Amino acid sequence: MAKGDGSITEVRRGVWRVCVSFGTDPVTGKRIKVQRNVHGTKAEARKERDRIRREHENGLSVDADKMTFGEFADTWHSARVDAGEVVRTRLEREGTLISTLSSYIGTVRLRDLTPRTVESLYASIKRDKTAERGSCSGTTLHMYHALLKQILRKAVDYDLILRNPCDRVKAPKADEPERRSLTVDEGARLLECIEEAERAAYAWMAEKEARQTEWGNLFGRSSLLGLNTISYVMAARIGLATGMRRGEVFGLCWGSVDLNQPCIKVRQSLTSYGEVKATKSKAGVRTVAIDATTAAHLRQWKERQAVELLKLGIKQDGCTPVCCSAVGGYCELHRFTRWWVGFRKQHGFDDLKFHELRHTQATQLLANGVDVKTVQNRMGHSTASLTLNQYAHAIPENDEKAAQLVGNLFAKRADETPIIKVKTA
């Protein structure tokens, strides 16, 4: 039997022996052969022979029948890491989820996974998480389901299992996220706080640099405190003015800012690991108009930043981050988060998340009559329905206006209806 060939022999009625040879192991010198018995028809035996061949071509163990979920999940995840096509944050989250899944079903053979096994898995995770580490949300369970289904789909592609058991399991329902947006008055007050923080940051840096001048230590430094503080304030201003994501704000460079036709071209994003990557989706690549006030503040900052960067031996250009660190490069997002927490507490916005500036942008634009398509483009969403579902929060004032409008329409029609007098005998 030549390498890669496969023989099918009927052992007894309804039982076929499938044997496939893969040549000789160059290390041990032993012949590599896979042999299995198939109960059924000869056509089923041929399918098994072809499946064994595919397993070998895909680099899978000849003992694929014995492969456990844990082994396959680790192999699947390692391949994704090596491919480098998925961002690091997502890979780390996947690794954590796989570790949890494997702690429950890691030793279970892939071929033994059934819809009932999957349902029991979710029940166990929810019960154990609730008992040991606090409540396990529906969103988290939904993430486990999506990942498990993705892994097992690949197992189907490799013919390790005939069908995906997750296809016959109802996905856990993800929780509806609580999306908060600022009112108009809150937004105005936040902008006042940003103005105040910006003035204070400029004044502090000017005072500090004056001392450096007196000491003769103006140029040749490795870092310049104050650059990062003003950058943090500018990030808050940009976030409120545009609704850009945090990573998009900190990935923004001057080459993507047009201060003559005031707009920002969103092209990339900064991850929490300091990596610059493409936007979240193709729709994320967009041009966002900015108001005149925001443009004026950016122009002032651009001029000041250029002067300060020269002290570090850096010439500002199109690749210079708008919101830069104390050494003139990209900021570390965790440092901004620490600043943001302090800023919001100081000004009475204790629980305001930076991403809620994005919610505020979409909600207020929709509430004030801006068409959905325009809001969708500013947000960088792929569909208008995504914009409406995620960011169009109910505004009580608008509901009251709607109720009054309907009442007035019907009342007006009733007033216009002529009254027909009926003569009586």
TIMARLO-100275 format. One record per residue (C-alpha): residue number from 0; x, y, z. Coordinates in nm, 3 decimals, always signed. Each point is the difference from the previous one (the first is absolute). Layout:
% TIMARLO-100275
 pos    east   north      up
 NUM       X       Y       Z
...
% end
This chain:
% TIMARLO-100275
 pos    east   north      up
   0  +0.000  +0.000  +0.000
   1  +0.157  +0.328  -0.117
   2  +0.029  +0.308  +0.217
   3  -0.337  +0.173  +0.034
   4  -0.192  -0.293  -0.147
   5  -0.272  -0.161  +0.200
   6  -0.140  -0.350  -0.006
   7  -0.354  -0.095  +0.094
   8  -0.060  -0.364  +0.094
   9  -0.325  -0.157  +0.113
  10  +0.078  -0.183  +0.325
  11  -0.351  -0.135  +0.041
  12  -0.342  +0.102  -0.114
  13  -0.047  +0.373  +0.071
  14  +0.354  +0.046  +0.141
  15  +0.280  +0.149  -0.210
  16  +0.366  +0.037  +0.085
  17  +0.148  +0.327  -0.128
  18  +0.380  +0.018  -0.020
  19  +0.197  +0.306  -0.118
  20  +0.379  +0.012  -0.026
  21  +0.208  +0.318  +0.034
  22  +0.344  -0.143  -0.072
  23  +0.283  -0.047  +0.249
  24  +0.084  +0.215  +0.302
  25  +0.347  +0.150  -0.078
  26  +0.096  -0.008  +0.369
  27  -0.117  -0.343  +0.117
  28  +0.006  -0.171  -0.339
  29  -0.340  -0.148  +0.078
  30  -0.285  -0.008  -0.242
  31  -0.274  +0.260  +0.060
  32  -0.335  -0.164  -0.048
  33  -0.352  +0.084  +0.120
  34  -0.251  -0.283  +0.025
  35  -0.363  +0.024  +0.111
  36  -0.312  -0.212  -0.015
  37  -0.317  +0.155  -0.141
  38  -0.344  -0.141  +0.071
  39  -0.234  +0.078  -0.289
  40  +0.018  +0.015  -0.377
  41  +0.304  +0.003  -0.224
  42  -0.084  +0.361  -0.092
  43  +0.032  +0.094  +0.368
  44  +0.333  -0.182  +0.010
  45  +0.121  +0.210  -0.295
  46  -0.101  +0.316  +0.184
  47  +0.201  -0.113  +0.301
  48  +0.302  -0.069  -0.220
  49  -0.025  +0.347  -0.156
  50  -0.039  +0.158  +0.343
  51  +0.320  -0.171  +0.124
  52  +0.184  +0.139  -0.301
  53  -0.126  +0.353  +0.068
  54  +0.103  -0.025  +0.363
  55  +0.352  -0.085  -0.110
  56  +0.007  +0.280  -0.258
  57  -0.112  +0.250  +0.267
  58  +0.280  -0.111  +0.228
  59  -0.230  -0.164  +0.254
  60  +0.096  -0.297  +0.210
  61  -0.081  -0.343  -0.138
  62  -0.175  -0.048  +0.336
  63  -0.248  +0.275  -0.080
  64  -0.279  -0.225  +0.124
  65  +0.146  +0.043  +0.347
  66  +0.055  +0.375  -0.025
  67  -0.153  +0.187  +0.292
  68  -0.162  +0.340  -0.005
  69  +0.286  +0.146  +0.202
  70  +0.264  -0.123  -0.245
  71  -0.186  +0.126  -0.304
  72  -0.093  +0.336  +0.158
  73  +0.363  +0.065  +0.091
  74  +0.111  -0.088  -0.354
  75  -0.270  +0.224  -0.149
  76  +0.095  +0.292  +0.223
  77  +0.373  -0.041  -0.064
  78  -0.063  +0.013  -0.375
  79  -0.186  +0.330  +0.042
  80  +0.283  +0.143  +0.207
  81  +0.259  -0.106  -0.257
  82  -0.205  +0.141  -0.290
  83  +0.015  +0.349  +0.154
  84  -0.333  +0.095  -0.155
  85  -0.185  +0.061  +0.329
  86  +0.075  +0.284  +0.238
  87  +0.180  -0.086  +0.321
  88  -0.281  +0.106  +0.232
  89  -0.244  -0.236  -0.168
  90  +0.250  -0.287  +0.001
  91  +0.058  +0.041  +0.372
  92  -0.373  +0.005  +0.067
  93  -0.041  -0.315  -0.212
  94  +0.282  -0.169  +0.192
  95  -0.174  +0.072  +0.331
  96  -0.335  -0.128  -0.128
  97  +0.159  -0.317  -0.142
  98  +0.171  -0.064  +0.333
  99  -0.337  +0.011  +0.174
 100  -0.167  -0.222  -0.261
 101  +0.284  -0.254  +0.026
 102  -0.033  -0.011  +0.377
 103  -0.345  -0.153  -0.058
 104  +0.025  -0.197  -0.326
 105  +0.372  -0.002  -0.077
 106  +0.033  -0.377  +0.044
 107  -0.315  -0.082  -0.199
 108  +0.063  -0.145  -0.345
 109  -0.122  +0.223  -0.281
 110  -0.210  -0.287  -0.133
 111  -0.175  -0.033  +0.335
 112  -0.124  +0.359  +0.012
 113  -0.378  +0.018  -0.039
 114  -0.260  +0.277  +0.025
 115  -0.084  -0.130  +0.348
 116  +0.369  +0.026  +0.097
 117  +0.007  +0.361  -0.117
 118  -0.318  +0.092  +0.187
 119  +0.134  -0.162  +0.317
 120  +0.325  +0.193  -0.048
 121  -0.179  +0.335  -0.004
 122  -0.204  -0.092  +0.306
 123  +0.317  -0.102  +0.186
 124  +0.185  +0.319  -0.093
 125  -0.290  +0.217  +0.111
 126  -0.042  -0.191  +0.326
 127  +0.370  -0.013  +0.086
 128  +0.074  +0.359  -0.099
 129  -0.291  +0.122  +0.208
 130  +0.114  -0.201  +0.301
 131  +0.373  +0.070  -0.021
 132  +0.068  +0.327  -0.177
 133  -0.324  +0.194  -0.006
 134  -0.274  +0.015  -0.256
 135  +0.064  -0.137  -0.350
 136  -0.183  +0.229  -0.241
 137  -0.198  -0.108  -0.301
 138  +0.248  +0.190  -0.215
 139  +0.290  -0.206  +0.135
 140  -0.187  -0.326  -0.062
 141  -0.077  +0.121  -0.351
 142  +0.373  +0.056  -0.055
 143  +0.076  -0.356  +0.114
 144  -0.261  -0.132  -0.243
 145  +0.129  +0.205  -0.295
 146  +0.359  -0.111  +0.061
 147  -0.088  -0.367  +0.051
 148  -0.207  +0.002  -0.317
 149  +0.289  +0.156  -0.194
 150  +0.248  -0.259  +0.126
 151  -0.227  -0.294  -0.075
 152  -0.080  +0.139  -0.345
 153  +0.368  -0.042  -0.081
 154  -0.014  -0.354  +0.136
 155  -0.281  -0.068  -0.248
 156  +0.212  +0.148  -0.281
 157  +0.278  -0.243  +0.094
 158  -0.250  -0.289  +0.004
 159  +0.078  -0.071  +0.364
 160  -0.372  +0.014  +0.075
 161  -0.295  -0.042  -0.233
 162  -0.204  +0.295  +0.126
 163  +0.032  +0.289  +0.239
 164  -0.195  -0.068  +0.321
 165  -0.030  +0.373  +0.062
 166  -0.224  +0.028  -0.307
 167  -0.270  -0.183  +0.194
 168  +0.036  +0.201  +0.320
 169  -0.179  +0.328  +0.061
 170  +0.257  +0.273  +0.053
 171  -0.011  +0.162  +0.346
 172  -0.157  +0.343  -0.031
 173  +0.242  +0.287  +0.042
 174  -0.095  +0.265  +0.251
 175  -0.124  +0.333  -0.129
 176  +0.286  +0.240  +0.074
 177  -0.079  +0.304  +0.210
 178  +0.092  +0.291  -0.225
 179  +0.009  +0.337  +0.169
 180  +0.020  +0.332  -0.179
 181  +0.035  +0.350  +0.135
 182  -0.283  +0.248  -0.019
 183  +0.057  +0.330  -0.181
 184  +0.058  +0.178  +0.332
 185  +0.242  -0.270  +0.119
 186  +0.188  +0.015  -0.329
 187  +0.030  +0.378  +0.025
 188  +0.130  -0.027  +0.356
 189  +0.252  -0.266  -0.102
 190  +0.127  +0.228  -0.277
 191  +0.046  +0.280  +0.253
 192  +0.203  -0.238  +0.218
 193  +0.215  -0.094  -0.301
 194  +0.059  +0.371  -0.073
 195  +0.105  +0.055  +0.362
 196  +0.231  -0.304  +0.001
 197  +0.158  +0.111  -0.328
 198  +0.078  +0.348  +0.131
 199  +0.145  -0.146  +0.318
 200  +0.217  -0.248  -0.195
 201  +0.142  +0.272  -0.225
 202  +0.069  +0.224  +0.300
 203  +0.171  -0.279  +0.193
 204  +0.223  -0.091  -0.294
 205  +0.090  +0.366  -0.062
 206  +0.099  +0.046  +0.363
 207  +0.206  -0.320  -0.002
 208  +0.175  +0.087  -0.326
 209  +0.085  +0.346  +0.133
 210  +0.190  -0.167  +0.283
 211  +0.177  -0.228  -0.247
 212  +0.109  +0.309  -0.195
 213  +0.143  +0.160  +0.315
 214  +0.196  -0.317  +0.071
 215  +0.131  -0.011  -0.358
 216  -0.167  -0.336  -0.054
 217  -0.230  +0.083  -0.288
 218  +0.125  -0.233  -0.276
 219  +0.143  -0.350  -0.020
 220  -0.246  -0.161  +0.241
 221  -0.135  -0.353  -0.032
 222  -0.353  +0.084  +0.114
 223  -0.218  +0.303  +0.062
 224  -0.272  -0.020  +0.262
 225  -0.302  +0.199  -0.106
 226  -0.017  -0.130  -0.355
 227  -0.191  -0.303  +0.119
 228  -0.232  +0.198  +0.230
 229  -0.110  +0.239  -0.274
 230  -0.034  -0.300  -0.232
 231  -0.239  -0.166  +0.245
 232  -0.215  +0.313  +0.012
 233  +0.001  +0.023  -0.380
 234  -0.105  -0.364  -0.020
 235  -0.304  +0.077  +0.216
 236  -0.082  +0.299  -0.221
 237  +0.029  -0.205  -0.320
 238  -0.207  -0.283  +0.148
 239  -0.283  +0.235  +0.096
 240  +0.012  +0.184  -0.334
 241  +0.018  -0.302  -0.231
 242  -0.116  -0.315  +0.179
 243  +0.322  -0.176  -0.105
 244  +0.104  -0.312  +0.190
 245  +0.280  +0.035  +0.254
 246  +0.245  -0.201  -0.213
 247  -0.087  +0.210  -0.307
 248  +0.064  +0.324  +0.190
 249  +0.341  -0.113  +0.122
 250  +0.092  -0.152  -0.335
 251  -0.067  +0.333  -0.173
 252  +0.300  +0.176  -0.161
 253  +0.025  +0.354  -0.134
 254  +0.011  -0.127  -0.357
 255  -0.364  -0.104  +0.043
 256  -0.117  +0.338  +0.134
 257  -0.106  +0.272  -0.243
 258  -0.033  +0.332  +0.183
 259  -0.088  +0.200  -0.313
 260  -0.305  -0.205  -0.092
 261  -0.041  -0.103  +0.362
 262  -0.024  -0.377  +0.006
 263  +0.170  -0.311  +0.131
 264  +0.074  -0.304  -0.215
 265  -0.030  -0.313  +0.211
 266  +0.237  -0.260  -0.141
 267  +0.151  -0.193  +0.291
 268  -0.029  -0.081  +0.368
 269  +0.235  -0.047  +0.295
 270  -0.040  -0.317  +0.207
 271  +0.054  -0.034  +0.374
 272  +0.332  -0.171  -0.087
 273  +0.127  +0.305  -0.186
 274  -0.051  -0.157  -0.343
 275  -0.138  +0.208  -0.286
 276  -0.252  -0.195  -0.205
 277  -0.269  +0.054  -0.257
 278  -0.341  +0.122  +0.114
 279  -0.252  -0.242  +0.147
 280  -0.166  -0.053  -0.341
 281  +0.010  +0.136  -0.355
 282  -0.283  +0.234  +0.093
 283  +0.226  +0.135  +0.275
 284  +0.214  +0.168  -0.266
 285  -0.178  +0.333  -0.026
 286  +0.026  +0.378  -0.002
 287  -0.157  +0.183  +0.294
 288  -0.068  +0.373  -0.017
 289  +0.093  +0.204  +0.306
 290  -0.141  +0.328  +0.124
 291  +0.187  +0.330  -0.021
 292  +0.070  +0.016  +0.374
 293  +0.154  -0.347  +0.010
 294  +0.208  +0.085  -0.310
 295  +0.127  +0.318  +0.167
 296  +0.112  -0.190  +0.309
 297  +0.171  -0.265  -0.214
 298  +0.180  +0.271  -0.198
 299  +0.125  +0.161  +0.322
 300  +0.115  -0.339  +0.131
 301  +0.172  -0.093  -0.326
 302  +0.208  +0.319  +0.009
 303  +0.087  -0.041  +0.367
 304  +0.079  -0.369  -0.034
 305  +0.240  +0.067  -0.289
 306  +0.198  +0.245  +0.214
 307  +0.013  -0.232  +0.300
 308  +0.101  -0.305  -0.203
 309  +0.307  +0.183  -0.130
 310  +0.128  +0.000  +0.358
 311  +0.005  -0.379  -0.027
 312  +0.171  +0.013  -0.338
 313  -0.320  -0.102  -0.179
 314  -0.132  +0.180  -0.308
 315  -0.377  -0.015  -0.025
 316  -0.132  -0.152  -0.323
 317  -0.302  -0.182  -0.136
 318  +0.086  -0.314  +0.196
 319  +0.014  +0.179  +0.336
 320  -0.286  -0.108  +0.231
 321  -0.246  +0.280  +0.073
 322  -0.028  -0.128  +0.357
 323  +0.359  -0.084  +0.081
 324  +0.189  -0.134  +0.301
 325  +0.261  +0.184  +0.205
 326  +0.266  -0.131  -0.240
 327  -0.190  +0.103  -0.315
 328  -0.128  -0.343  -0.105
 329  -0.330  -0.179  +0.037
 330  -0.160  +0.011  +0.345
 331  -0.046  -0.302  +0.224
 332  -0.375  -0.042  +0.028
 333  +0.007  -0.121  +0.359
 334  +0.167  +0.328  +0.103
 335  -0.275  +0.197  -0.170
 336  -0.262  -0.213  +0.177
 337  +0.159  +0.085  +0.334
 338  -0.011  +0.371  -0.090
 339  -0.361  -0.026  -0.121
 340  -0.114  -0.162  +0.325
 341  +0.154  +0.285  +0.200
 342  -0.138  +0.265  -0.236
 343  -0.357  -0.123  +0.005
 344  -0.005  -0.038  +0.380
 345  +0.140  +0.349  +0.045
 346  -0.278  +0.149  -0.211
 347  -0.296  -0.204  +0.119
 348  -0.020  -0.258  -0.282
 349  +0.098  -0.289  +0.228
 350  -0.124  -0.292  -0.211
 351  +0.033  +0.148  -0.350
 352  +0.180  -0.237  -0.238
 353  +0.194  +0.149  -0.290
 354  -0.200  -0.215  -0.242
 355  -0.318  +0.168  +0.123
 356  +0.115  +0.316  -0.177
 357  -0.061  -0.206  -0.313
 358  -0.348  -0.093  +0.117
 359  -0.066  +0.366  +0.073
 360  +0.104  +0.107  -0.349
 361  -0.235  -0.240  -0.179
 362  -0.292  +0.047  +0.237
 363  +0.002  +0.379  -0.011
 364  +0.047  +0.015  -0.377
 365  -0.297  -0.229  -0.058
 366  -0.207  +0.184  +0.259
 367  +0.063  +0.330  -0.175
 368  -0.110  -0.112  -0.342
 369  +0.327  -0.105  -0.165
 370  -0.075  -0.278  -0.249
 371  +0.099  -0.354  +0.089
 372  +0.236  -0.041  -0.297
 373  +0.211  +0.297  +0.110
 374  +0.017  -0.128  +0.357
 375  +0.090  -0.347  -0.128
 376  +0.291  +0.143  -0.200
 377  +0.128  +0.204  +0.296
 378  -0.011  -0.307  +0.223
 379  +0.164  -0.223  -0.259
 380  -0.274  -0.262  +0.008
 381  -0.055  -0.244  -0.285
 382  -0.381  +0.038  +0.008
 383  -0.251  +0.261  +0.112
 384  -0.184  -0.263  +0.206
 385  +0.313  -0.048  +0.210
 386  +0.003  +0.372  +0.074
 387  -0.365  +0.002  +0.104
 388  +0.019  -0.319  +0.206
 389  +0.316  +0.090  +0.190
 390  +0.003  +0.374  +0.047
 391  -0.345  +0.150  -0.047
 392  -0.111  +0.021  +0.365
 393  -0.351  +0.105  +0.090
 394  -0.020  +0.367  +0.094
 395  -0.305  +0.079  +0.219
 396  -0.032  +0.353  -0.137
 397  -0.033  -0.133  -0.355
 398  -0.264  -0.252  +0.104
 399  -0.199  +0.279  +0.160
 400  +0.031  +0.206  -0.319
 401  -0.119  -0.299  -0.203
 402  -0.303  -0.046  +0.225
 403  -0.088  +0.369  -0.025
 404  +0.042  -0.006  -0.378
 405  -0.239  -0.291  -0.039
 406  -0.250  +0.162  +0.233
 407  +0.015  +0.328  -0.189
 408  -0.040  -0.171  -0.339
 409  -0.314  -0.186  +0.102
 410  -0.142  +0.298  +0.187
 411  +0.052  +0.219  -0.306
 412  -0.175  -0.251  -0.224
 413  -0.289  -0.024  +0.245
 414  -0.038  +0.381  +0.003
 415  -0.007  +0.006  -0.381
 416  -0.274  -0.265  -0.026
 417  -0.334  +0.171  -0.067
 418  -0.274  -0.062  +0.250
 419  -0.312  -0.142  -0.165
 420  -0.321  +0.111  +0.169
 421  -0.282  -0.249  -0.002
 422  -0.350  +0.144  -0.021
 423  -0.245  -0.133  +0.248
 424  -0.373  -0.024  -0.048
% end
